[in-house]
Amino acid sequence: MDAYIKMIEPAEAEGLMKDLYDKFNNKMANILKVHSLNPKSLEAHLNYYKVIMFGKSPLSRKTRESIATVVSSANECHY
């Protein structure tokens, strides 16, 4: 049996979740939509991502993206 996580779709979203969908033009990847029942967790996830990928670091942006790509590939994750 495959895992299933309920997600709120853009047309059903209200409040903060609607605002977050709007920021993505309602084209959010499922890896993010799994937070839709808890929009504050999505907001925290997005802020964490910004810090990791765009924040001050001894690693270049290219190196960080390369690490993320290699890890995703090793995990067989298409995201």
C-alpha positions in Angstrom: 0.0 0.0 0.0 1.3 3.4 -0.9 1.5 6.2 1.7 -1.2 8.9 1.4 -1.2 12.4 2.9 -4.2 14.6 2.6 -3.5 17.8 0.9 -5.6 21.0 0.5 -5.7 22.0 -3.1 -5.4 25.7 -4.1 -9.2 26.0 -4.9 -10.0 24.9 -1.3 -7.4 26.9 0.5 -8.2 29.7 2.9 -6.2 32.2 5.0 -2.4 31.7 5.2 -2.5 28.6 3.0 -4.3 30.5 0.2 -1.7 33.3 0.6 1.1 30.8 0.3 -0.5 29.1 -2.8 -0.9 32.6 -4.3 2.9 33.2 -3.9 3.5 30.1 -6.0 0.8 31.0 -8.6 -1.0 27.8 -7.4 1.8 25.7 -8.9 3.3 24.2 -5.7 5.1 20.9 -5.8 3.5 18.0 -3.7 6.6 17.9 -1.6 5.5 21.3 -0.3 1.7 20.7 -0.5 2.0 18.0 2.2 2.2 20.9 4.7 -1.2 22.2 3.6 -3.0 21.0 6.7 -0.5 23.1 8.7 0.3 26.3 6.7 2.6 27.6 9.5 4.8 24.5 9.0 5.0 25.2 5.2 5.9 28.8 5.9 8.7 27.6 8.3 9.8 25.1 5.7 10.1 27.8 3.0 11.9 30.2 5.3 14.4 27.3 6.3 15.0 26.6 2.6 15.7 30.3 1.9 18.3 30.3 4.7 19.9 27.1 3.6 20.1 27.9 -0.1 20.4 31.7 -0.1 21.7 32.7 3.3 25.3 33.6 4.1 27.5 30.5 3.9 31.1 29.5 3.2 29.5 27.3 0.5 28.6 28.9 -2.9 25.0 28.7 -4.1 26.2 26.3 -6.9 27.8 24.0 -4.3 24.7 24.0 -2.2 22.5 23.1 -5.3 25.0 20.4 -6.3 24.9 18.8 -2.8 21.0 18.9 -2.9 21.0 17.3 -6.4 23.4 14.5 -5.4 21.5 13.8 -2.2 18.2 13.7 -4.0 19.7 11.4 -6.7 21.1 9.1 -4.0 17.6 9.0 -2.4 16.0 8.4 -5.8 13.9 11.5 -5.2 12.9 13.3 -8.4 12.5 16.6 -6.5 
